């Protein structure tokens, strides 16, 4: 698919966009103003298999009123699903890394998955790619189109660029701000180590 001009074009780089959700992943390759899906996998939702409280258990005691212990097999299914997701992710990532000469990685993953996915990525990448995760966007964007993903990358880069530009108008304003920060730390009984302009 051709990338519109207003979105990142990836002319001098070959980027892999990894989009993860709870029930699957998509892998997109962006290069020379084009983006294409190179791999994808999905799982059926095991939580929808249960129509009632199958797998739920409770334990009671004759001498004590109420429920002492309760639980569900569903929790272990969530853990198994995550382990299977990570296993399939690793199996799908390896051939892409070997086949393509990647420069950058962009990760779209829910908050509860992104750290583990980053660990797997860093464990499986060659040394020259380990620091090439350029952007992580938290959320479940598995159903988003590739162009929507590129819009998110563009917006996030613009926000990050604007944060770097903000500086005090004059040097004196910066000095006064630093003194105020130090003073609040001393008043509270501990010196402040915040240095916003370095």
MOVEN-V292399 format. One record per residue. N is the residue number from 1. RES is the residue in one small letter. D_CENTER is the distance of its C-alpha to the mean C-alpha in whole Angstrom. Layout:
N;RES;D_CENTER  N;RES;D_CENTER
//
This chain:
1;x;24  2;x;25  3;x;23  4;x;25  5;x;26  6;x;24  7;x;21  8;x;19  9;x;22  10;x;21  11;x;24  12;x;24  13;x;21  14;x;20  15;x;16  16;x;14  17;x;11  18;x;9  19;x;8  20;x;8  21;x;10  22;x;12  23;x;15  24;x;14  25;x;12  26;x;13  27;x;14  28;x;15  29;x;17  30;x;18  31;x;21  32;x;25  33;x;24  34;x;23  35;x;20  36;x;20  37;x;19  38;x;19  39;x;18  40;x;17  41;x;18  42;x;18  43;x;19  44;x;22  45;x;21  46;x;23  47;x;23  48;x;25  49;x;28  50;x;29  51;x;32  52;x;33  53;x;33  54;x;33  55;x;32  56;x;32  57;x;35  58;x;37  59;x;39  60;x;42  61;x;45  62;x;49  63;x;50  64;x;47  65;x;46  66;x;42  67;x;39  68;x;39  69;x;36  70;x;33  71;x;30  72;x;29  73;x;28  74;x;25  75;x;23  76;x;23  77;x;22  78;x;19  79;x;19  80;x;20  81;x;18  82;x;15  83;x;17  84;x;18  85;x;14  86;x;14  87;x;17  88;x;17  89;x;14  90;x;16  91;x;19  92;x;17  93;x;16  94;x;19  95;x;21  96;x;19  97;x;19  98;x;23  99;x;24  100;x;22  101;x;22  102;x;19  103;x;18  104;x;15  105;x;11  106;x;9  107;x;5  108;x;5  109;x;4  110;x;6  111;x;6  112;x;8  113;x;7  114;x;4  115;x;7  116;x;9  117;x;8  118;x;8  119;x;11  120;x;12  121;x;11  122;x;13  123;x;16  124;x;17  125;x;17  126;x;20  127;x;21  128;x;21  129;x;17  130;x;15  131;x;15  132;x;14  133;x;10  134;x;11  135;x;8  136;x;5  137;x;5  138;x;5  139;x;7  140;x;9  141;x;10  142;x;12  143;x;15  144;x;15  145;x;17  146;x;16  147;x;18  148;x;16  149;x;13  150;x;15  151;x;16  152;x;13  153;x;13  154;x;16  155;x;16  156;x;13  157;x;15  158;x;18  159;x;17  160;x;16  161;x;20  162;x;22  163;x;21  164;x;22  165;x;25  166;x;26  167;x;29  168;x;32  169;x;35  170;x;38  171;x;38  172;x;40  173;x;37  174;x;34  175;x;37  176;x;38  177;x;34  178;x;34  179;x;37  180;x;36  181;x;33  182;x;35  183;x;38  184;x;35  185;x;34  186;x;38  187;x;39  188;x;37  189;x;38  190;x;35  191;x;35  192;x;32  193;x;29  194;x;27  195;x;28  196;x;26  197;x;28  198;x;27
//
